[in-house]
Amino acid sequence: MSMEFTISFIDSHCHLDAAEFDADRDEVVARARAVGVSEWLVPAVTADTFASTLAMRERYGAHIAFGLHPIYEAAHRAEHLILLRQQLDSGLAVAVGEIGLDFFLPDLNTQRQIDFFESQLKIARDYDLPVIVHIRRSQDQVLKYLRKWRVKGGIAHAFNGSEQQAYEFIKLGFCLGFGGAMTYTGSQRIRRLAQTIPLEAIVLETDAPDIPPSWLANHTKPRNEPNQLPLFLKVLAELRAAPEDLLAQQIIANTRRSLWLDAKV
């Protein structure tokens, strides 16, 4: 790609601290930097990952977020909300996340998810921080609580909702995250949204090591990496019939705006 070394990409959602990267994390980062992906947002998922998330900032200069992920609701405790506030007191986090609701996995406690989500939205509002929201099968419910708490916008991670829901998130100041799922021709709704919603509302993310793109899906153990991000841009450019360099510039600006990165310089 012609812009690989002239544009600094931001992976707006990457679990760089995940165990899947323990054996070769430095090499993963080097591969990302080699294709121009020089910034990442690494969100925590449990209180136990606060330290590893912070380590990604210290070792690689990653942007970080602290939060309690809904799919781990059984592990969360009330005192973890106190620990979350203590982490945010440092001023090192750019957002609260990954938080939200997951109504796809069948064995999760819905009320506990809601309770922790609302508590963290209040915390985000108290600290004047954007949020990274997990919205799997829960878009309308997440929107309900975002309207209630009126946080500082953020990113709707791995967006897979309807066009109407997309515009409701946009009205609340959110950008929508697109990544590996967009690369599958069968993901018709996601691809249609990537084509049609305002470019100003799109950010790109890998969710590495999860949601590998179509070209990695046949691997025995497919592992997504941040270095795939420029290829996601290429897919988006094809879908929108738009020049990659212009898309890249706007998407980078969107990411910085949605995470208020320039306000933290």
C-alpha positions as CSV (number, residue, x, y, z in Angstrom):
1,M,0.0,0.0,0.0
2,S,1.4,3.3,-1.0
3,M,0.6,5.1,2.3
4,E,2.1,2.5,4.7
5,F,4.9,4.6,5.9
6,T,3.3,8.0,5.6
7,I,0.1,7.5,7.6
8,S,0.1,6.5,11.3
9,F,-2.9,4.2,11.8
10,I,-4.7,3.8,15.1
11,D,-6.2,0.4,16.0
12,S,-9.1,1.6,18.0
13,H,-9.7,-1.7,19.8
14,C,-6.9,-4.3,20.4
15,H,-6.4,-6.7,23.4
16,L,-2.6,-6.6,23.1
17,D,-2.3,-7.9,26.6
18,A,-4.1,-11.1,25.8
19,A,-2.4,-14.4,26.6
20,E,-2.4,-15.3,22.9
21,F,0.4,-12.7,22.4
22,D,2.5,-13.8,25.4
23,A,5.0,-15.7,23.2
24,D,5.7,-13.0,20.6
25,R,4.2,-9.7,21.7
26,D,7.2,-7.7,20.8
27,E,7.2,-9.2,17.3
28,V,3.4,-8.5,17.0
29,V,4.0,-4.9,17.8
30,A,7.0,-4.7,15.4
31,R,4.8,-6.2,12.6
32,A,2.2,-3.6,13.3
33,R,4.6,-0.7,13.2
34,A,6.1,-2.0,10.0
35,V,2.8,-1.4,8.2
36,G,2.2,2.0,9.8
37,V,0.0,0.9,12.8
38,S,1.7,2.9,15.5
39,E,-1.1,3.5,18.0
40,W,-3.5,1.2,19.7
41,L,-6.3,1.4,22.3
42,V,-6.0,-1.5,24.7
43,P,-9.1,-1.9,26.9
44,A,-9.1,-3.9,30.2
45,V,-11.8,-6.5,30.7
46,T,-11.6,-7.4,34.4
47,A,-10.0,-6.0,37.5
48,D,-7.3,-8.7,37.1
49,T,-6.3,-7.2,33.7
50,F,-5.8,-3.7,34.9
51,A,-2.1,-4.3,35.5
52,S,-1.5,-6.0,32.2
53,T,-3.4,-3.2,30.4
54,L,-1.2,-0.6,32.1
55,A,1.9,-2.6,31.1
56,M,0.9,-2.1,27.5
57,R,1.1,1.6,28.0
58,E,4.4,1.4,29.7
59,R,6.1,-0.9,27.2
60,Y,4.5,0.1,23.9
61,G,3.0,3.5,24.5
62,A,-0.5,2.2,24.0
63,H,-3.6,4.2,24.8
64,I,-5.5,2.4,27.5
65,A,-9.0,2.1,29.0
66,F,-10.1,0.5,32.2
67,G,-13.4,-1.3,32.6
68,L,-15.3,-4.4,33.5
69,H,-16.5,-6.4,30.5
70,P,-20.0,-7.8,30.6
71,I,-19.1,-11.4,29.6
72,Y,-17.1,-11.7,32.8
73,E,-19.9,-10.5,35.0
74,A,-19.6,-13.5,37.3
75,A,-16.0,-12.5,38.2
76,H,-16.8,-8.8,38.9
77,R,-17.2,-7.6,42.5
78,A,-18.4,-4.3,44.0
79,E,-14.9,-3.6,45.2
80,H,-13.7,-3.8,41.6
81,L,-15.6,-0.5,40.9
82,I,-13.5,1.1,43.6
83,L,-10.4,-0.3,42.0
84,L,-11.6,1.1,38.7
85,R,-11.9,4.6,40.2
86,Q,-8.4,4.3,41.6
87,Q,-7.0,3.4,38.2
88,L,-8.8,6.3,36.6
89,D,-7.4,8.6,39.3
90,S,-4.0,8.2,37.7
91,G,-5.2,10.1,34.6
92,L,-3.5,7.6,32.3
93,A,-6.7,6.1,30.8
94,V,-8.3,7.7,27.7
95,A,-11.7,6.0,28.2
96,V,-13.7,3.6,30.4
97,G,-14.0,0.2,28.7
98,E,-14.6,-2.3,27.7
99,I,-18.0,-2.1,29.2
100,G,-21.6,-2.8,28.1
101,L,-24.1,-5.6,27.7
102,D,-23.9,-9.0,26.1
103,F,-27.3,-10.7,25.4
104,F,-25.7,-13.4,23.1
105,L,-24.1,-15.7,25.6
106,P,-26.9,-17.6,27.3
107,D,-25.6,-18.1,30.8
108,L,-24.8,-14.5,31.8
109,N,-26.8,-12.8,34.5
110,T,-28.6,-9.9,32.8
111,Q,-29.3,-7.9,36.0
112,R,-25.6,-8.1,37.1
113,Q,-24.6,-6.9,33.7
114,I,-26.9,-3.9,33.8
115,D,-25.8,-3.0,37.3
116,F,-22.1,-3.0,36.5
117,F,-22.8,-1.2,33.2
118,E,-24.7,1.6,34.9
119,S,-22.2,1.9,37.7
120,Q,-19.4,2.3,35.1
121,L,-21.4,4.8,33.0
122,K,-21.7,6.9,36.2
123,I,-18.0,6.6,36.8
124,A,-17.3,7.6,33.2
125,R,-19.4,10.6,33.6
126,D,-17.8,11.5,36.9
127,Y,-14.3,11.4,35.2
128,D,-15.6,13.0,32.0
129,L,-14.3,10.2,29.9
130,P,-15.7,8.5,26.7
131,V,-16.6,4.9,26.8
132,I,-15.9,1.8,24.8
133,V,-19.1,-0.2,24.7
134,H,-19.7,-3.9,24.0
135,I,-23.1,-4.2,22.3
136,R,-23.6,-7.8,21.2
137,R,-27.3,-8.4,20.7
138,S,-27.9,-5.5,23.1
139,Q,-27.9,-2.4,21.0
140,D,-31.2,-1.0,22.1
141,Q,-30.6,-1.7,25.7
142,V,-27.1,-0.1,25.6
143,L,-28.6,2.9,23.9
144,K,-31.2,3.2,26.7
145,Y,-28.6,3.5,29.4
146,L,-26.4,5.8,27.3
147,R,-29.3,8.2,27.0
148,K,-29.9,7.9,30.7
149,W,-26.3,8.7,31.8
150,R,-25.3,11.0,28.9
151,V,-21.6,10.2,28.9
152,K,-18.9,11.8,26.7
153,G,-19.5,9.7,23.6
154,G,-17.0,7.1,22.6
155,I,-17.0,4.0,20.4
156,A,-19.6,1.3,19.8
157,H,-17.2,-1.6,19.5
158,A,-17.7,-4.3,16.7
159,F,-20.9,-2.6,15.5
160,N,-23.4,-5.1,14.1
161,G,-26.7,-3.4,14.6
162,S,-29.3,-1.9,12.3
163,E,-29.0,1.3,10.3
164,Q,-31.5,2.9,12.7
165,Q,-29.5,1.9,15.7
166,A,-26.3,3.1,14.0
167,Y,-27.8,6.6,13.7
168,E,-28.9,6.5,17.3
169,F,-25.4,5.9,18.5
170,I,-24.1,8.6,16.2
171,K,-26.6,11.1,17.7
172,L,-25.1,10.3,21.1
173,G,-21.7,11.3,19.9
174,F,-20.4,7.7,19.2
175,C,-18.3,6.4,16.4
176,L,-18.9,2.8,15.2
177,G,-16.1,0.2,15.1
178,F,-15.7,-1.9,12.0
179,G,-13.1,-4.7,11.7
180,G,-12.7,-8.3,10.8
181,A,-16.4,-9.1,10.4
182,M,-16.5,-6.5,7.5
183,T,-14.1,-8.6,5.5
184,Y,-16.6,-11.5,5.1
185,T,-18.9,-11.3,2.0
186,G,-21.6,-13.0,4.0
187,S,-21.7,-10.1,6.5
188,Q,-24.1,-8.3,4.3
189,R,-25.6,-5.9,6.9
190,I,-22.2,-4.9,8.3
191,R,-20.8,-4.3,4.9
192,R,-23.8,-2.3,3.8
193,L,-23.5,-0.1,6.9
194,A,-19.8,0.4,6.2
195,Q,-20.8,1.6,2.7
196,T,-23.5,3.9,3.7
197,I,-23.2,5.5,7.1
198,P,-21.3,8.8,7.2
199,L,-17.6,8.4,7.0
200,E,-17.2,10.7,10.0
201,A,-18.8,8.0,12.2
202,I,-16.4,5.1,11.3
203,V,-13.4,3.9,13.1
204,L,-11.4,0.8,12.3
205,E,-10.4,-1.8,14.9
206,T,-8.9,-5.3,14.9
207,D,-10.2,-6.6,18.3
208,A,-7.0,-8.7,18.1
209,P,-6.5,-11.5,18.8
210,D,-10.3,-12.0,18.2
211,I,-12.4,-11.6,15.0
212,P,-9.8,-12.6,12.5
213,P,-10.5,-11.5,8.9
214,S,-11.7,-13.8,6.1
215,W,-8.2,-14.4,4.8
216,L,-7.1,-15.8,8.1
217,A,-10.2,-17.8,8.9
218,N,-8.9,-21.1,7.4
219,H,-5.8,-21.2,9.6
220,T,-5.7,-23.9,12.2
221,K,-5.6,-21.4,15.0
222,P,-6.5,-18.0,13.4
223,R,-5.2,-15.1,15.4
224,N,-5.9,-11.5,14.5
225,E,-3.1,-8.9,14.8
226,P,-3.0,-5.1,14.7
227,N,-1.0,-5.4,11.4
228,Q,-4.2,-6.4,9.7
229,L,-5.7,-2.9,10.1
230,P,-4.4,-1.4,6.8
231,L,-6.0,-4.4,5.0
232,F,-9.3,-3.6,6.7
233,L,-8.9,-0.1,5.3
234,K,-8.5,-1.6,1.8
235,V,-11.7,-3.5,2.2
236,L,-13.5,-0.4,3.4
237,A,-12.1,1.6,0.4
238,E,-13.5,-1.1,-2.0
239,L,-16.9,-1.1,-0.3
240,R,-17.1,2.7,-0.4
241,A,-15.4,3.1,-3.8
242,A,-13.2,5.8,-2.2
243,P,-9.4,6.5,-2.1
244,E,-7.6,4.7,0.7
245,D,-5.6,7.8,1.7
246,L,-8.6,10.0,2.1
247,L,-10.4,7.3,4.1
248,A,-7.4,6.8,6.3
249,Q,-7.1,10.5,7.1
250,Q,-10.7,10.8,8.1
251,I,-10.8,7.6,10.1
252,I,-7.7,8.6,12.1
253,A,-9.3,11.9,12.8
254,N,-12.5,10.1,13.9
255,T,-10.6,7.9,16.3
256,R,-8.7,10.8,17.8
257,R,-12.0,12.7,18.2
258,S,-14.0,9.9,19.7
259,L,-11.3,9.2,22.3
260,W,-10.6,12.9,22.9
261,L,-6.9,12.1,22.3
262,D,-5.9,15.6,21.2
263,A,-7.5,17.0,24.4
264,K,-5.2,14.9,26.4
265,V,-1.9,16.0,24.8
